[in-house]
Amino acid sequence: MSKLGGIRQIELIAAETENLDTVCYRGAAPLAHLAVASQADIFDQVTNAEGLQRDLSPKHASDAYDYAHRPKEAHFPRAFPEVVLNVRDKKVLQVEPYGDRNGVKLFKLVFDLEKMAAGKVSVSRVDGNHRLFYAEGDDRRDPLLLSAPFQIHVGLTREQERRLFVDINSNQKGLNTSHLAIMASRLTPEEEEIRSRLDRWIAKRLVEDSESPWHGLVHLGGSKKGSRAQGLVRPVNFTSLENGVYRMLTKSQYVHDLTDPNAQYLVIRNYWQAVKRVFSEEWANPKDYLLLKNMGVWTMGILGGTVIDRCLSRGREDVEAMATYLRQARSRFDWSSTGTPSERSVVGMAGNKAAMTIAGEMAKEMSDEAGTNVLKEIEERLLARAAAATT
């Protein structure tokens, strides 16, 4: 519980300034006051699909508080970047002229806390939620009364907020990449998304399409509280699926001969339906198998390029044709998450190189209807020639 309860107003003195192509109010104020005057709009794909912020990391927030709260050290100065806020509900803010300083207009910003409805985000934390989360104090912590810089915007739309969020965070280490990808995809017109990020567009459709085997299985970033409350398990993050689709598009030649992206999507959806059908045990029990971990999704993405090309070259694009090839390769590896490393086990294998190796070995198990295993025959001929050359 906050130790600043009972406060009715927060007053800040700020300069009206330009920041690139935006006009905002900038200044410095106690972190506790900035915290009391603002709220976090946490993105949750179930309960708050239009939200902005990633899910809170209590440890990250606690570390930020401890950093600001520790005793001052003369030789090791501390500094926070600007907290960025946006006043969504203009009724909670009163702006009053406050003179000028060296030609810069100053204003008093008065936030009326009594007009901020509970459960509503009146002043959104576009950037700085972890810095502010514990700043107003609680049962164990004192309020942070040290001043830190702020940048306050008034009346930005949700889309404008989202764009600022992506711009601020796209180059920061540690931001959940699935969360950032979803925020960025919402800002991109569909035609441009298809041209420049076909992998992301297809992955997003796989998540949203109720006919897709991925529907309901993919975590988009942000909070998981809504999913947990409904008993939903989402074992795969969006970035992993996006990377799997990227590898598939990179591997396949024939899929690009389909000039309509909707047709490309349907072929790729058929492939994942075939994977779910053939690897039904692994798909249904992600805790016991590694198929739906990063390496598994990447492996199946790479293998998908091979399967799709084999099918399209024969004039087939249906699920059963793809499943036929996958059944041939199914027993090559054991995807169980337990056990010891062996020739069949994937336990202990990780990364892109491992995914390429596993996909290559599985591809060698595939043969066409005539029973010809071209890859295996080519490999055997190459190895036989190399052996002959060394004798």
Order of alpha helices (4+ residues) and beta strands (2+ residues): beta-beta-alpha-alpha-beta-beta-beta-beta-alpha-beta-alpha-alpha-alpha-alpha-beta-alpha-beta-alpha-alpha-alpha-alpha-alpha-alpha-alpha
